[in-house]
Amino acid sequence: MSKMLEKARKYEDEQGKQIKAEDRPAFHVSPYVGWMNDPNGFSYYQGEYHLFYQYNPYDTHWDSMHWGHVVSKDLLHWEYLPAALAPDEDYDKMGCFSGSAIELDDGRQLLMYTAVDHETLEDGSKRDIQTQAVAVGDGRDYVKYEKNPVLTEKDLPEGASKVDFRDPKIWKGKDGNFYCVIGSRPADGSGQILLYRSANGFDWEFVSILAENKKRFGKMWECPDFYEVDGKHVLVVSPMAMMPEGLKFHVGHSVIYLTGTYDKETHKFVREDVQPLDSGIDFYAPQSMQTPDGRRVMIAWMQAWPNSKFVPDGVKYFGQMTLPREINYRNGKLIQQPVREIENYRGEYVHYENVEISDETVLNGVDGRVLDMTVKLKVTDAFKKFTIKLAADETYDSTITYDPVREVLSLDRSRSGYMYDILHKRDIQVKPAGGEVTLRILMDRFSVEIFINDGSQTATMVLFTPQEADNISFAADGKAKISVEKYTLTF
Ligand code: FRU
């Protein structure tokens, strides 16, 4: 093991255990200590779910990318393992960036990641060079391949940049070969996704430019994921520098999914539709895997790059993952649901049918910060606005508001205790389904994930509200009818 990895493992072991369990989310992954961004290597290997993450153990800010590592039997209880990778080779000294994991034919686990190095230009300035590298291991310790990097500048199609060439997502094809998709920047400065193939996981060849954005839907496309679900091909990407389009796509770093078909002859993805993947505030760089029972499950970084510069005072770790979500394709859309394992942690249950809401109302037993609650709102013209207040007391609250005239759902966490003037509000176009808007709200100590209308849309945000603020209330401008089902979640 390199000195650098040994140092990281020693440091996290000493520091990580000092963070109290109650200062972490109850069922969302957080870094052992320091900083976390993208999920990496989300996979199932030898009886366990593995999740790696972009990790800087030494600080609550992005720097010196290592890979952190957790494992789980049920996608909800995660156990910390020692850091898996450190930027300890000449070719990755500027960081082990995002990548993925898969089991090799001989039973070893392969990690494929972006190795970042830098070069000095004639004027003395430096710039990053990105290549792809692999490491193999037993689910605990990994050895980087002696012939790394395995994909370099010479494997790029004409005009593609060696500065932006990152985030390999690997899978095994039906033909027995390994494939991966990688984000790339073509000569016009837009984004494209490259497809590569390998018989053994070590020797890779360029296959095709799978998809190009031609400057629509952002510029550089980061963290691609490509899979088939319910007979549909889906390409998920995290574009940088998106232009807004109405309430559908917001400005800046975003996550979108493209549905379409895959042409086996040309190895091109033929796009049919493009949708946002999560319309909340904190969601980026998702990655998915297939569970042994055949479900497509996705997890994302529950943060946004611009907000992540503002770390609350005094915290020892920063960054969380979303809840793993089951993905299906129905009626032209991806449907997201919390993994069904969450139902095993449901405790105390309260239930209200057809309650009329006008002035601010508290429902007995409907409170808390770690819960699974479904609110069904009948959409009528008897009210102009309906609001749910969460994580509330006299000082704090975060709100979800529905306007039935504009058909807009609004999030507002400006009073959540986040002390910085960052993005706190988002408006989302939400059409009623069967005359109702259904909101399944999963709350953990530091987050809210909303599954709208059976998961056909989602909205995610983190909260740094003190845990004592645990009231929930409902109010309407006019008269609204709701049903509420609430489970406390106990871990
Ligand atoms: C996306 C990203 C990836 C990169 C990683 C670096 O959030 O920028 O493209 O591999 O983060 O930490």
Residues whose N, C-alpha, C, O or C-beta is under 5 A from the ligand:
A	BS01	FRU	D38 Q54 M65 F97 S98 R166 D167 E222 C223 A285
